[in-house]
Amino acid sequence: MTEFVCLVCGRSLPHGDLQTCPSCGPAGILDVRYDYDAAARTLTRDALVARPANHWRYRELLPIRPDVVVPPLHVGWTPVHEAPRLAAWAGVARLFLKDDGRNPTASFKDRASSLGVLKALEFGYDTIACASTGNAASSLAGLAASVGLRAMIFVPARAPEPKVTQLLVFGATVFRVKGTYEDAFDLCRASCERFHWYNRNSGTNPFLVEGKKTVAFEVCEQLGFRAPDRVFVPVGDGCIMSGTYKGFAEFARLGFTEKVPTLVGVQAEGLSPVKSAFERGCEMEPCRGRTCADSIAVGHPRNWRKALKGVRASGGLMMSVSDDEILAAIPELARATGVFG
């Protein structure tokens, strides 16, 4: 790590216990920057051969100290499956699935939470908190339990009962907020400020995106150090898209791959403010709506700016799908590939 850079004002800041730019406030999302020349000296193909098969193998491009003890749970290096039957149905030559349901709490969010708990410990916190519609909450509760941190979770009233149960099993304290995810997000942020809890919310915490980008590193390495032509990414707060683009861009910058793939961001029709901002070419406007896809049901995405930067830089696009299409895709995917999403 070398610095933070604010995506709104461009200000350079020393890296440390910061969530957003002091000048721009909550809108001032920060990007973590690295010394890529230094990273390239030790992060090589030969070096990767001998490293553990988890996402900590990319330490040079993660915001952690060289001597840090990582959480004991196995995060990352999830399988990439080729799906020939699904490819034939879609009319493409080859199609692959990155199955992040193999992570400890069964979601992609473990990549981010593993970074979150490490930074909380580094900065001296004993309690970590987040707002979530479900998966990020389960992830934080599990990863916090693995390192002995207390977890405070804020969920909207509509959060699915099985996901809330999982949080309680992990020992988290759960606050069911009478309102939307956005209300839970705001209450979580205010509580972190008042009670000195570490804020894991990936919409504003700059370190969380760094964990999410490891999925792109793995995809390239698992495909023989080749970047795919096109990658489809779900978009809620915008953090998965932000991280996915950054990972592909950094691997290309270090010469591991020859290109950055075209990125396609996917939102639910019932809540698609990032897609609307992309199509209008303007600032994102918060909105209200409903979708069965609770994990991406975000009407006020905090990391939309970084997400759209990645989509545009890759020559990509945004699309939306209906709830009927989402529900139909679950059994279609499972029956064509054996992967339950």
N, C-alpha and C positions, 0 to 999 in steps of 0.2 A: 504494500500500500504506500502511496505517496501523498494523496490528498483527497478531499471531497470537492466536487464542482457542482454548483447549483444549476439546475436546468432552466431556471427562469431568468436569473440575472447574470449567470456566468461566473459568479464570484468563486474564487478558490479558497478553501478552508482547510485547516489541519484536521486530519482524521482523529476521531475520538468519540466520546459519548454524546453524539448529536443525532437528532431525528430529522430535522429539516433546517433550511437556511434561516439564520437569525433575522436576516433582512426581509425575506419574502414570506415568512410564516409557514403555515401548513401547506401552502401551494408550492413552496420552494423545495421540491424533491431533490435529493442529493445523489450524485453518482460517484461511486468509489473508483479511484484511478490507481494504476499500478506502474511500476518501472518494468516495462515489457522486455527491455534489453537484459535486465538482471534476471527476470524470470526465464528467459530463453536459454540462459547458461546452464540451468539445471533441469528444466522441464523439457525433456527430449523423449523421442520414441524409445530409445534404449533404456532411459531411466524408468519410463512407465512400465516396462516389462516386469520389473522387479517389485513394483509397488502393490499394496493391498488392493483387492478388487472392491473398492468402495469410493464414494465421491471425495474422500480426503486425499486421493492420489494426485489431485490437482492443487496441492497446497500453495504453490507459487502464485496462483491466481485466486486465492481466497483470503479474506481479511482476518487471518489468524496468525498468531506468533508461531515461529518454527518449533518451539518446544511445548506447545499447548497439548494437553491430554484431551483427546476427542471423546465424545459420548460413547458408551460401550455398545449401543445398538448399531446394527449394520444398516447404514443408509447409502443408497445409490448402487450403481453397477447393476441395475435391474435389466432384465432381458429385453432384447429387441427381437421380435418375432416377424418372420416373413409371412404374409397372408395371401397366398396365391388365389384362393377362392374369392376373397374379398376384392382382390385386384381385378379379377375377371369380371366381377359384378360391377365394379366402378369403371371398367374400361381403360385401365392403365396397365403398363407393362409389369411394374413391380410396386408392391405396397408393403410397408412395414408398420408395426405397432410397437411403441415403447411402453412396456407394462409396468408403470410405477405403482400399481397396486401391490407390488411385492415389497414395498418399504415397510418398516416396522408397524406403523399404524394404518397401513393400507392406502396411503395416498402420497402424491407428489409433494405435499406440503412438508413432509419430513426433511426434505432437502433444506428448506428455509428454517424450520424450527431448530435443526441441529446447529445452525449458525447463531440463531437467536439465543439459545441457552448458553453457548460458549461466550458470547459477548456480554450477557448478563453476569456471568461469573467473573469475567475479566474486569468489568466495571464495578464489581463489588456489591451487586444486588443479591438479595435472598428470595425475591419474589418477582415473577414474570407474568405479564398479562397480555391478553389479546381479545379482540372482538372477532366473531366468526359466525358463519352460517352453518358450520359443522366440521368440515375436514381439517381446517387449520387449528381449530380448537382441540380436536382429538389428537392431532399431531403434537401440539404444544404440551398438552397434558401428559402424553407418553414420554416425550423427550425430557420434559422437566423432571418427571419422576425418576428417569434414568440417571440424573446427575444430582438429585436431592434439592431441587428448587421448588418453592411453592408456586402453584399456578392459579391465577385468577382469570376466569373466562366469562366474557359477556356475549350472550347469544340473543338474537331476536326471538320474540314469542313464537314465531312459526318454526323454529329449529326442530328437526325431526327427533322424536323421543328416543330412538335407539342411539343417536349420536350424543344426546345429552347423557344417557346412561353410561356410555363409554367414558365420558369425562369424569363422572363420579367414581367409576371403577378405578380410574387412574389416580384418584385422590384430589382432583381439582375442586376449587370452590367455584360454583357456577351461579351467575346472575342472569336470570331470564328477564330481558328488557321488554317492557310493553311498548313496542315500536318496531321499526325496521332495522336492518343491518346498519344503516347509516346512524341511527340513534344509538345503537350499541357501540359503534365505533367512537362516536363523540364522547359517550359516557366513559368508555375505557380510557381514552386519552386524558380526560379530566382527572380520572381516578389515579392514573399513573403519576401525573404531576403532583397531586395532593398527597399521596401516600408513599411516594418514592418507590414505585414499582417499575421494572424495566418493561418498556412497551415493545412487544413483538410484532405489532401490526405491520405487515409487509407493505401496505399502501404508503407508509411514510418512513419506515425504518430502512435506511439505505443498505444495511448488511444482508437483509433477507433475500433480496434479488440476487446477491452473489451466490447464495446457496442454490437458488433455482437454476442458475445458468449452467450448473454442472450437467444437467440433462443433455445439453447440446454437445458438451465435450464427449460424453459417453456415446451418444449417437454416432458422432464422427469416428471415434475410435473403434466402435463395434462394427462399423461398416467398412473397416479397413482404411481408416483415415481418409474417407470420402464424405463430403457433405451431400445430403439428399437434394433432389431438385426442388421439392416443395414440402413444407411442414405445416400441419394444421394444429392450431393452439387454441384452447379455450380461454376466453377473456372475461374476467369478473372485475377485479380491481385494476387489472392491467399488469400485475407483477410477473405472471408466468411468461407473458409475451416479452416483457422487458428483459427478463433473465435469459430467455431462449435466444433472442437476437444477440444479446451481449456475448453469450457463450460462443455462438457461431462466428461472430465477428472477431473475438479474441483468438480463436483457434486459427482463423484465416490469417490474422495479423502475425501470428507466430510461425506461419508456414506449414502448419499441420494439414491444412486443406487449401484448395485452390479457389474456393468461392464461399459466399454466404447464401444459403438457400432462400427461395422466395417464401415468405411467411404469410399465412392466412389466419387471421384472427376470427374466431367464431363466438358469437353471442346469441343468447336467446331472444327471439322476437319480442317477448314481453318486456325485456329490459336490455336495450342495446344502445346506451348513450355514447359509447366509444365508436361504434359503427357510424352513428349519426354525425359525430364530430369529424370522422374521417371523410365521409361523403360530402359534407358541407365545407370542409377545409377551414374550420374555425375552432374556437375554444369549445371544450366539452361543457354541455349544460346538464346539470343533474336532472333526473326524471324519476317518476314513480311508475310502477307497473308490477306485473306478477309473472312468474314462471315456475314450472315444476322443478327446474334445475336450481335447487337451492344453493348449490356451491358457487354458482356464478350470478346469483341474484343480487346484483349491486347497482343501485340507482345513482350513486355518487362515487364513481371510481376515483381513487386518490392518485393512482400512478398512471393515469391515462396518457399524460404527456410523453413519458418515456416509452410507453407501449406503442403509440402512434409513430414516434421517431423510428422505432425498430421496423414497423410495418413498411413505412415509406422508404427507409434506407435499403430495404431488401427488395423493393419493387413489388411489394405484396398488396394485399387488399383485406378488407373486412367483410364478413358476411353474417347473416343471422338465420336461425332455423326455428321452426315452430315447436311448441311442446309436443305435438303429435309426432313430429319427425324425431325428436329426442327420445320419446318413449319407444318408438318403433325401432330405433337404432340399437337399443340395449340388447334385445334378443337377436337382432340381425348380426350384430358383432359377435355375440356369444356362439351362435350356431354356425357361423362361417369360420371362426377362428379358435374357439375354446377359451377365449379371454372374456371374463366377466367384468364389465366396467360399470 
